Amino acid sequence: MSKRAGPAEDLAAALTGAVAGDPDAFAALWRILHPPVLRYLRVVCGEAAEDVASETWLQVSRDVAGFNGDPTSFRVWLFRIARHRGIDENRRAWRRREEATEDVAELVGSVAVRDVALDVIELDGTDWALKLIGTLPKEQAEAVLLRVVGGLDVADTARVLGKRPGAVRVAAMRGLRRLAEHPQVRARHLGREEG
């Protein structure tokens, strides 16, 4: 009986194949990483998230053959591209005088702080959680999303955001504390404890 590969092995195999030019491997890479990229972009650039995600994957498809690194480095590279595309979209929207998207802040956290973000996501569904995270300052929201949704550690999140790990850690911790103190989150925790 053969043992099925885990998510880390699936990602590593898909990355190796995509770098070698295998379209099926690239499709697997997309299936694994598109959902977290899209969730991240929904907070960073709102309604334009689908378009920005498409631009992100288009650039990745053009440049993946030149990528040299492990799956963690690929995640960092991918989210850095997504972030830059999101920033570009927000600038275009600003120039068009469209309604600005809500600021998103950096979030980084320890295991206890990370649990708060996961609780927020699991409480009422992804859309509710992303809207709630979107109310955080930009730096805090980005840090939380990259840590929790993107699955990056503090150092990798700092690489994506172009900041020092300490700044990312502080932003994430502050964002997660704000989430933990949010009235909707507190009400849900009380409801679970009473139920």
Protein Blocks (a to p, Z undefined) as FASTA:
>chain_A
ZZdddfklmmmmmmmmmmnopaklmmmmmmmmmmmmmmmmmmmnommlmmmmmmmmmmmm
mmmmmpgcdfklmmmmmmmmmmmmmmmmmmmmmmnopacddddddddddfklmmmmmmmm
mmnojklmmmmmmmpcfklmmmmmmmmmnopafklmmmmnopafklmmmmmmmmmmmmmm
pmklmmmmmmmmmZZ
